[in-house]
Every structure is written in structure tokens, then in C-alpha cells.
Amino acid sequence: MEMKKIKLYSLIAVVGLLFIPSCTNEFVEKNTNPNAINDVTPDLLLPGIIRTSVNEMLSQSWGIGNIVIQHTAKIQFVSEDRYTWGDRSGLWNNMYNNLRNVQLLLELSERNNANNYRGISLIIRAWMYSLLTDAYGDVPYTEAIQGVTGVFQPKYDTQESIYEGILADLTTANTLLGPGESVVGDLIYGGDVNKWKKLANSLRLRYLMRISGKKDVKSAMQAIVDSPSNSPIFTSPGDNATLRYLTSAPNQFPLHTTRQGSFDEFRLSKTLGDKLLELNDPRVGTLAQPTDASVASGNPEYVGVPNGLNEVSALEYNGGPNNVSRVGHLYYQGAITERGLQVAKGYIMGYPELLFILAEAREKGLINTTKTAQEYYEEGIAAAFDYVDVDMPEDYLSRPGVSYQQGDALTLIGTQKWISLFFTGLEAWFDWRRTKIPALVAGRDNVNNDRIPVRFAYPQSEQTLNPNSWQEAVSRQGEDTYNTPVWWNK
């Protein structure tokens, strides 16, 4: 009996083995989604890279960039305004996570000889690394995002060498980009490759100006402006490298779900408000709202809050929240309207910024062009008004404090550039650190010994996960605090 059972079980096992391949194939076939995307392609990677990185910069602008540069101030939860910044790792994490996808996009482009995707990849990579190094200083670069090859503790490269890589990437992108190959998934320019080429060269001018205190950049800047056919730059507002938001997902304005109470914490800074009122500048009505109390009384007025006040003083300033101006509603409440979406944009670089760079370069003798510094300056102001969809008064350029004066030229250029960089991520902060224009001072109740921070401290996780590389960078760069300047700022 037992022997019969053994034979029967053996027969069943053999029969079962005969059917396994057929069952396995059927299982795979039935459990394979015919609609699933199994191969990643450039057109699928590009929109996600653009959206998440640009949205992060809008978030940085709202949470810290506008505050440190004194475009806005806080009346509640004022730690950022008093420079109790804590662990500012959001930018670090977002950019390095995104750079993995950028590297994949670059590899796919090289494998398929897709030069336009490759050129765009290099531009985005250069921009992302500039944000990281300008915010933190020395950062992982040559060994970054190489975990797949076993590099889990990448070294920190010097900012000087990172800038060499950034400029090289942009130069290469300029040579790669050209007609003939379509680009799909481009949320910035809709596949217009020539505009990406203009962005590459405009960014080169930005970064050359950034390091101009450390390097002789004259010949490099001159070579760009001398050859508009080979190295085109922005020539109109239509070249703005901005993400235009939509009223529906996935490209909605990133702050659209933020609660009203959070918006109310942010108000017009007295520094920016006073400057706009001094110039009788109509942009104040877009960048800020009249106080609730003044609207109720029928006499609308704009009142800013001093930066860096303690919790009680900030909330009680000028009699309380009803007597100080909120941020312009087109930057949150009205951002889903047609005009709001025209104003509240995700920012990489804009035409006004380029014109102010050219004005400064011309004034300093870094470039020699047929246009004067004054012409670049005045065109920059006009473009800045256009950027926020405000009509520039006919007499604005001749007003005191605006009219171009040779002795005050750099201050005038820097001040108008500072105004124009409202809500553009961290760019206004980076540029102010280089120029110190306008002459900002730390708020009254700051906790940083009356110093405005000049960098982010490294994420605390780096001390645990990459301690040796972190320590080497700190030893080379200086103490890991908000007050240690980066290489180009020393």
C-alpha cells in the first residue's frame, strides 16, 4: 500500500513539472500590464525634472528667499526672520534626488545621440549645481549620485572647480543644441531649442558675473556678447526661462493648497515697501496688498513690517495685522486666475536679470558693446515692469532715485535688480551677497549677532552619513555656520 502511494505521488510530481513552464508563461502574460511603461524615455523624464526642481525654488523663495533679502517679513513664527534657520536640507535633498534623473536623462540622450535632450540636460545640471554650491559652498560634484557604482560617501569638490564644471556644461550645451531634433516634455519653452540655447548663454553671463570678484571673466563675457549668432542670449521677455503654472494638476501653482493662516504670516517687508513708496513705484500694488484697515477706511495704503522682530513685536507692529500689508494676492490667492498665472511664475532666469547683468558688466568695463550701461539699465527696468504685468509710468526713468547717474550707477543697477528679483527663489540672496546692494541690515531682534546669513549650513545628516567628506570640506571652507562665506564671496 505504501509503495503504491509513493508511485502515485511521484507520478503527480512528474506531471506537475511538465506543466510548470506553461503555467509560468501564462502567469507572466496575465500579470503584465500592456499599458505600463517599461522603458523610460527622455520625454517622460524631462517634465518631472523641471516641475519638481522649479517648484522647490518657488518654495524656497516663499519660505526663506524673500525673507532673508527683505522682500517680505514675518509677523508670526518668526524664526526664519531672526535667522534661527535650523536644518535647511530641503534644497539639498530635492536637487540631489533630481540630479539622479538628470543623469539618467543625460545617459539616455548620449546613448541615442539625442543632442538636444543632451544639451537641455547639461543646462539643467549646471543650474542645479549652481543652486547647491551657491547655497552651501563646497558640495559633492564629481562623485555625486554614484551610489549605483558603490560611492556612498562622495567627496566635496571646491566651489571653484564646480564653477568650472558649470561653465563647461553650459558651453557644451550651446554647441549641442540645434535644429532637426524635436524635444517633447519641455515645460519651459515647449520644445523651442533656440530658446534653451539662449538660456545656456544667459546663465553663463550670470555665473561669470558671480565669480568676477575671483576670476578675470572679461574675455569670456566679451566673447559671448560679441557673437549673437553662435552664442545667443535673451533678447525679449518671450525668452524668460520660467514655468507658467496652470489651474489644474500636475502643473498647478505649488502654494495652491497652503492654508490661509500660513499666507497671513508673510507680509511686505518695510525695506522693500519703503523703497517702492519712495519711488512712487506702482509695482507695490502687485507685490503687496493695501492694509485691511486702510481699505476699510476708504484710503488704501501700503505698510511694511521691519524684518527680524520678535514674536510679540512683529504681531503688534503698527497696531497689528490689519495695519500691515500682505503679500500681493497674485502670489497666492489670485495665482489661479489668468493674470495671476502671468505673474506668479516658477523661475530659472529672466530677461530683466540678464539686462541688469549687462548693465553692470558695461559699467565695470567687463564688456564693450554699442549699447551703454544706461541703455541696458533702462531696458532692464522696462522688462522688470513687464515681468509683473505692470505699466511703467512714462516719467519713471527720470525720477530721483531711478534716473541714471554715473557716480551712483552700480547702486542704481543693483537696487532695481533687487526689486525685480522678487519671488525668484534664492537668486536675489545670491546676488546681494556678491554686491551688498542694497545696503541691508539685520533686523532688530535677530539672533545672529547682527549678521545676515551668507550661506546654508550643511544638512545635519551629512555629519552622520558622510562625516569624513563633510569634515574635509569644513576644514577647507571654514566653520559650518550661516556666516561663513563661500569661495566667490570671500
JOBEL-V96016 format. One record per pair of residues at least 4 apart in sequence whose ideal C-beta (glycine too) atoms are under 6 Angstrom apart, sorted by the first residue. I is the first residue (numbers start at 1). GAP is how many residues later the second one is. If there is no record, write none. Layout:
i:gap
I:GAP
I:GAP
This chain:
i:gap
19:4
27:4
40:4
42:4
42:63
42:66
42:75
43:141
43:142
45:56
45:60
46:139
47:4
47:138
47:140
49:49
49:52
49:53
50:4
50:137
51:4
52:46
53:45
54:189
54:292
55:199
56:38
57:368
58:196
58:288
60:4
60:5
60:31
60:365
60:366
61:4
61:5
61:362
61:364
64:4
64:16
65:360
65:361
65:364
66:5
66:6
67:5
67:13
67:14
68:361
69:359
69:360
69:363
70:199
70:201
70:237
70:370
71:198
71:201
71:351
72:194
72:197
72:255
73:8
73:194
73:196
73:232
73:234
74:4
74:7
74:191
75:192
75:230
75:239
75:240
76:189
77:188
78:4
78:233
78:236
79:5
81:226
81:227
82:226
82:363
82:364
82:365
83:363
83:364
83:365
83:370
84:363
87:373
88:368
89:4
89:370
91:44
92:367
95:33
95:37
99:29
99:46
100:45
102:19
102:22
102:23
103:42
105:16
106:15
109:5
109:8
109:9
109:12
115:61
116:61
116:65
116:67
116:77
118:58
119:54
119:57
119:58
120:76
122:47
122:50
122:51
123:50
123:77
125:44
126:40
126:43
126:44
129:37
130:4
130:36
132:7
133:6
133:26
133:29
134:296
135:321
136:320
136:322
137:22
137:318
137:340
137:349
138:18
138:20
138:21
138:335
138:339
139:17
140:4
140:14
140:16
141:16
141:21
142:15
143:8
143:11
143:12
144:10
146:5
147:5
153:313
153:316
155:314
156:313
156:317
157:4
157:5
159:327
159:328
160:327
163:48
166:41
170:30
170:33
170:34
173:27
174:23
174:26
174:27
174:57
177:16
177:19
177:20
183:8
186:4
186:5
187:56
188:53
189:6
189:7
195:44
197:35
198:34
198:35
198:36
198:41
199:42
201:23
201:30
201:32
202:31
202:32
202:147
202:152
205:152
208:9
208:12
208:13
209:148
210:278
211:4
211:277
212:5
214:274
217:4
218:148
221:140
221:145
221:146
222:4
222:145
224:7
225:142
225:144
227:4
228:4
234:5
234:117
234:120
237:114
237:146
237:149
239:112
240:110
240:111
241:107
241:108
242:103
242:105
243:103
245:6
245:8
245:96
246:5
247:89
252:4
253:82
253:91
255:77
258:4
263:69
266:61
267:38
267:57
267:59
268:5
268:20
268:36
268:57
269:35
269:38
270:4
270:34
270:35
270:36
273:29
273:31
276:5
276:8
279:122
282:108
283:4
283:105
283:107
284:4
284:18
286:42
286:102
286:104
287:41
287:135
288:14
288:37
288:40
289:36
289:37
289:40
290:4
290:5
290:10
290:11
290:12
291:12
291:32
291:34
292:30
293:29
293:30
294:5
294:6
294:7
295:5
302:23
303:15
303:21
303:22
305:12
305:19
307:136
308:134
308:135
308:136
308:137
308:138
309:4
309:5
309:136
310:135
318:5
318:6
319:4
327:4
329:4
329:5
330:4
330:10
330:13
330:14
331:13
334:6
335:5
335:9
340:4
342:47
343:45
343:46
347:77
347:78
349:4
350:37
351:32
352:28
352:31
352:32
352:35
352:68
355:21
355:24
355:25
355:28
356:24
356:57
356:61
358:18
359:14
359:17
359:18
359:21
359:54
360:53
361:5
361:6
362:5
362:11
362:14
363:10
363:46
371:4
371:5
374:30
377:27
377:36
378:19
381:35
382:10
384:36
385:5
385:7
392:4
398:5
408:4
411:26
414:21
414:23
415:23
418:10
418:20
421:6
421:7
426:4
433:21
433:56
442:4
442:8
442:10
451:32
453:29
454:31
455:31
457:23
458:4
458:22
461:4
462:4
462:8
463:4
463:7
466:4
467:4
473:4
474:6
478:6
479:5
485:4
485:5
